[in-house]
Amino acid sequence: MIRFTTLDWIATVLLIIGGLNWGLIGFFSFDLVAAIFGEMTFMTRLIYDLVGVSAIYFIVSLASRGSTD
C-alpha cells in the first residue's frame, strides 16, 4: 500500500482543484479560479503555478515509486 505524505496530499488537492477548474472551463466556459481571484491577478497566477508544479511533482513521485517496486 502506498502511503501519502503531507506533500502528496497537498499536490493531490491542488490537482483536483485544477481538474475541476478545467472541467468547468471545458463544459461551461467558466474559469472558477479567475472568477474568485480575478483575471490573471497575482493570486490567480499563483494558483495556476501551484497546480502545474503539483502535476510535475506527482509525475516524478509516481515514476520514482514505480521504479522501486
C-alpha positions in Angstrom: 0.0 0.0 0.0 1.3 3.5 -0.9 1.4 5.9 2.0 0.8 9.6 1.2 3.0 12.2 2.7 1.7 15.7 3.6 3.2 17.0 0.3 1.4 14.2 -1.6 -1.9 15.3 -0.1 -1.3 18.9 -1.0 -0.4 18.0 -4.5 -3.5 15.8 -4.8 -5.8 18.5 -3.6 -4.3 21.1 -6.0 -4.6 18.6 -8.9 -8.3 18.0 -8.0 -8.8 21.8 -7.9 -7.1 22.2 -11.3 -9.0 19.3 -12.8 -12.4 20.6 -11.6 -11.5 24.1 -12.9 -10.5 22.7 -16.3 -13.8 20.7 -16.4 -15.7 23.9 -15.7 -13.8 25.7 -18.5 -14.4 22.9 -20.9 -18.1 22.3 -20.2 -19.3 25.8 -19.3 -16.6 28.2 -20.4 -16.3 29.3 -16.7 -13.0 29.7 -15.0 -13.7 29.4 -11.3 -10.2 30.5 -10.2 -10.3 33.6 -12.3 -13.9 34.3 -11.1 -12.7 34.2 -7.4 -9.3 35.9 -7.7 -9.7 38.0 -10.9 -8.3 37.6 -14.4 -4.6 37.0 -14.2 -4.0 38.6 -10.8 -1.1 37.5 -8.7 -3.3 35.0 -6.8 -4.7 33.5 -10.0 -1.3 33.0 -11.4 -0.1 31.6 -8.1 -2.9 29.0 -8.1 -2.2 28.0 -11.7 1.6 27.8 -10.9 1.0 25.6 -7.9 -1.3 23.3 -9.9 1.4 23.0 -12.5 4.1 22.3 -10.0 1.9 19.7 -8.3 1.4 17.9 -11.6 5.2 17.8 -12.1 5.7 16.6 -8.5 3.1 13.9 -9.0 4.6 12.7 -12.2 8.1 12.4 -10.6 6.7 10.9 -7.5 4.7 8.2 -9.4 7.8 7.5 -11.6 10.1 7.0 -8.6 7.6 4.8 -6.7 7.1 2.7 -9.8 10.8 2.1 -10.2 11.3 0.9 -6.6 8.8 -1.9 -6.7 
